[in-house]
Amino acid sequence: MCPVLHTHDGFTEAVIDEDGGLKRFYEVANLLTEGLKVRFSSKLDDFDSLIWDFKYKGQPLILHYNIYTGICLYPKQAKKAIERDNKAVEEVAGYLESRLLINTARKFIS
């Protein structure tokens, strides 16, 4: 699935996988860690939701998983997001799109 970008009240949200489960969330987190060298600074794990904070190019972002809404990415200060926050979301979503497509193609070839 390709990320879909939405704009809400001045901030950009990237829906990475609206049907994604925990396995897909951890795949996305590993891609960020290995490919973009991000470090998750805070991890809130609840029974139906995971909210992991990280910085990309100095911009604070959140990788979020919820059993009802899937996997998404958005600025940590969503309501106070600045243009650099939104651009960071777009860049990370673009990276994830390219990597997730490659991983999906490999699964079909194997």
N, C-alpha and C positions, 0 to 999 in steps of 0.2 A: 504494500500500500504506500502511496506517495503522500507526504505531508500536505495538509491543506492549511493555508493561512487564513485566519480570521482577524478582523480588527474590532475591538470592543473598547469603547470609551477611551480611545487614544493609545491602547496597547495592542500589540500583535501576539496572537496565540497560534502556535503551530500544532495542529492535531496530527500526531505522528502515526497513530494506528487506533482508530475508534473501536476496533474489535480485539485489540491486543490484550493478552493476558500477562501474568507474571513472567513467564519465560521470555516473552517478547520485550517486556520492560527491562529485564536484566541484559538482554542482547543489546538494546539501545544504550543502556548505561555502560556496558563494556566497550561499545564502539566509541563513545565519548571519551572514556578513560584511555583507551589504547590509541585511537586515531587523533583526537584533539588534545590529548594530555590534560584533560580537566581532572580536578580533584573535587569530590563531593565534600563540602564543608559541614553539612548538616543533613541528617537523614531522619525523617519522621515516618515511622512505619506503623500503620494502624491496620485493623483487621480488613478494611475494604479500600484502603488508600495508602499510597506511598508518596511522600513529598521530599525530594532531594534537591538541596541547594548547591549551586556551583557557580563559578565565574568563567566567562569566556571573553577573552580580550578585555578583562577588567569589568565587564558588565555582569551584574548579579542576575542569574536566571534560575528557573525551577523546572526540574523534570518531574512530572506528576503522573501517577497511575491511579486509576479508580476503576473498580470492577464494573461500574455502570457506564462510564464515559471513555474508557480506554487510556491511551498514553498521549500526553500533550506537553508542550514546552511553552513557557511564557516568562516575562520579566518578573523578578521578585517583587518589585514595587509596581505592580500592575497599574494601579490607578494614578501613579506618579511617574510612569515610564517616560523616558526621554527617547529621542530618535535613535541614539546609539544603542539603547536596550532593544528596540524593535529591530534594528539592523542585525544585532547579534542573534536574535531569535531566527531571523531569516537565513543567516549564514549557517547556523547550526542545523536548521531544518534542511537546507540544501545539501549539506554534507551527509546527513542521515539518509536523505533520499537516495543519493548515489550509492552509499554503502549497503543499505537495506535491499536495493534492487540487485546488487551484485550477489549478496548472500542468498536471496531468493532464487536467482538464476542458478547458482551453484547447487542448491537443493534439488532443482528439477533435472539438472544434468547428471547428478550422482545416481 
